[in-house]
Amino acid sequence: MKNDKSEYRLEMTGISKSFGPVSVLKNVNIKIAHGEIHALLGENGAGKSTLMKILSGVHQKDSGKVLLNGTEIHPKNTHDGQVLGISVVYQELSLVNDLSVAENIYLHKLGASKFWMNWKEITENAQKLIDSLGFKIDASAIVRDLSIVQKQVVEIAKALSEDTKVLVLDEPTTVFDPNDAQKLFDNLNRLKNEGVSIIYISHHLEEIFKIADTVTVLRDGVDTGTLAVSDTNPDDVIRLMIGRELKDMFPKRDIEISEDVILEVKNLYGKDNIVNDVSFSVKPGEVLGIAGLGGSGRTEMAKLIFGAEKKKSGTIILNGKEVKTNSPVDAVGLEIGFVSEDRKEEGVFLPLSIRKNISVTSFNAISNRFGFLDIKKEFSNVLGLIGKLNIKTPNSEVDVKNLSGGNQQKVALAKWLSIDSKVIFIDEPTRGVDVGAKVEIYNLINEVVKKGVGVVVISSDMPEIMGIADRILVMHEGTIYGELAKHQFSEENILRYSIGKPLKQNIQLN
Ligand SMILES: Nc1ncnc2c1ncn2[C@@H]1O[C@H](COP(=O)(O)OP(=O)(O)OP(=O)(O)O)[C@@H](O)[C@H]1O
């Protein structure tokens, strides 16, 4: 590099960007030092990803300057960004499912020379890179067969396969359990000590206070300030982000949980025993939490019940009657809902508008008695949900692919929470969602359970699951290892059950 001694590794000054009439970034300034972890925070749609896409060459800025080591750069595409040493791990996974882990990691190097690559060497290098991160993944495995956690690790390895000077991580831990997240933090601290500058985007404030040195907050496309993490606190950061105080993160529910059972699952098994003899029941009006480490079978269990994966055996009883859920169509017909954790693949139809996405599931609620769509009802339903969840969009006709990641997640949720269900499974309800919107989602869940629906929430976010669940089932190795009543909720207890250990005696006797 021409000027490696410049004070800052990266300076973005006066950056503005509009998409058509919508102004997304307005004169944004951010400076990143050498060997620093710099957090970039802001509500969903504040412009964080857009700023990073300008840095990496995906989008072109309308005005402003980007300096790398004191020299102005003009990346025109992601290849230019990579050559300059700028690597980005995006929120949405971008791996090619049919290629191997190693091929994905070195894809950018293939180009025209594909036939001349030394595959043995590439696979060995990829394996070394993954091993150095401390995760267990076979570099010759096909990406389609990996879990979402493993896919995320491959994305990170891919970003580090170049001589990286600036590493951008856009919500990297959303799929990680606390152990995996800690492994990532150890890696980031190592990279920082090697002089890499890291821009870290997250909606988990506790992560910021754990690993970041500096924080810049974006609000509606304007930078509201840069602070040293040691000089600030979560309340001040939230105020900068959303412009108000957040009084109650987990709004109280005043609901009598019925002693009836709405859904009973008996001896459920999936293929390969990823789900291995699961039995539990859900009551009307209750929020049942499902905790456990990645790979413990939580998502698979919900998918088996919803009919999205094939059951080996097991019985499902809804309102006292045995039912068959051999496909999602069966499940939806029985009023069993499922909000997937993988919003890009299973949560929303990206090329369709917000209105169409929401209406697809709520057709009954918005059609008239002759079965025709009642346009007035449809708009009032959709606009009501856009307002309630604060989905950042100029109108309901915008395609979901043009929304920010967190706003896509809100659409995925709105789809399901607007229809009549008896039981609804929500996998990671607030993944990628900002703190203000989290509270709105918890309010919506409260409204749903008030109607007598049983809501099953799968969550890796400990404060969240303890804040909203009435009881928590903890999965370990495909089965329910333990149940925690409200007075037993603690991170320690969840973790102990998650790794297959009993609770400490004095806590269990409480
Ligand atoms: N290609 C595009 N066309 C039109 N609008 C876009 C496009 N990309 C982003 N936007 C809009 O720009 C705004 C900022 O989006 P961006 O993805 O940068 O937000 P973010 O701060 O990263 O949000 P999140 O926390 O949800 O990821 C949003 O309102 C989004 O709808």
The ligand as an SDF file (V2000), in Angstrom:
LIG
                    3D

 31 33  0  0  0  0  0  0  0  0999 V2000
  -31.4440   -1.8510   -3.9780 N   0  0  0  0  0  0  0  0  0  0  0  0
  -32.2870   -1.0790   -3.2770 C   0  0  0  0  0  0  0  0  0  0  0  0
  -33.3200   -0.4540   -3.8520 N   0  0  0  0  0  0  0  0  0  0  0  0
  -34.1600    0.3330   -3.1500 C   0  0  0  0  0  0  0  0  0  0  0  0
  -34.0390    0.5740   -1.8240 N   0  0  0  0  0  0  0  0  0  0  0  0
  -33.0390   -0.0250   -1.1880 C   0  0  0  0  0  0  0  0  0  0  0  0
  -32.1100   -0.8870   -1.8620 C   0  0  0  0  0  0  0  0  0  0  0  0
  -31.2090   -1.3380   -0.9470 N   0  0  0  0  0  0  0  0  0  0  0  0
  -31.5600   -0.7870    0.2400 C   0  0  0  0  0  0  0  0  0  0  0  0
  -32.6500    0.0070    0.0930 N   0  0  0  0  0  0  0  0  0  0  0  0
  -33.3090    0.7860    1.1570 C   0  0  0  0  0  0  0  0  0  0  0  0
  -32.3100    1.4920    1.8330 O   0  0  0  0  0  0  0  0  0  0  0  0
  -32.6100    1.5990    3.2220 C   0  0  0  0  0  0  0  0  0  0  0  0
  -31.3980    1.1790    4.0410 C   0  0  0  0  0  0  0  0  0  0  0  0
  -31.1930   -0.2190    3.8940 O   0  0  0  0  0  0  0  0  0  0  0  0
  -29.9520   -0.9610    4.5710 P   0  0  0  0  0  0  0  0  0  0  0  0
  -30.0070   -2.3730    4.0880 O   0  0  0  0  0  0  0  0  0  0  0  0
  -28.7110   -0.2100    4.3210 O   0  0  0  0  0  0  0  0  0  0  0  0
  -30.3500   -0.8620    6.1140 O   0  0  0  0  0  0  0  0  0  0  0  0
  -29.6360   -1.4940    7.3950 P   0  0  0  0  0  0  0  0  0  0  0  0
  -29.2950   -0.3720    8.3000 O   0  0  0  0  0  0  0  0  0  0  0  0
  -28.5240   -2.3790    6.9480 O   0  0  0  0  0  0  0  0  0  0  0  0
  -30.8330   -2.3310    8.0400 O   0  0  0  0  0  0  0  0  0  0  0  0
  -30.8830   -3.7870    8.7930 P   0  0  0  0  0  0  0  0  0  0  0  0
  -30.4980   -3.5620   10.2110 O   0  0  0  0  0  0  0  0  0  0  0  0
  -32.3240   -4.1620    8.6800 O   0  0  0  0  0  0  0  0  0  0  0  0
  -29.9890   -4.6970    8.0320 O   0  0  0  0  0  0  0  0  0  0  0  0
  -33.8310    0.7250    3.4710 C   0  0  0  0  0  0  0  0  0  0  0  0
  -34.9640    1.5480    3.6020 O   0  0  0  0  0  0  0  0  0  0  0  0
  -33.9390   -0.1190    2.2150 C   0  0  0  0  0  0  0  0  0  0  0  0
  -35.2810   -0.4320    1.9200 O   0  0  0  0  0  0  0  0  0  0  0  0
  1  2  1  0
  2  3  1  0
  2  7  2  0
  3  4  2  0
  4  5  1  0
  5  6  2  0
  6  7  1  0
  6 10  1  0
  7  8  1  0
  8  9  2  0
  9 10  1  0
 10 11  1  0
 11 12  1  0
 11 30  1  0
 12 13  1  0
 13 14  1  0
 13 28  1  0
 14 15  1  0
 15 16  1  0
 16 17  2  0
 16 18  1  0
 16 19  1  0
 19 20  1  0
 20 21  2  0
 20 22  1  0
 20 23  1  0
 23 24  1  0
 24 25  2  0
 24 26  1  0
 24 27  1  0
 28 29  1  0
 28 30  1  0
 30 31  1  0
M  END
$$$$
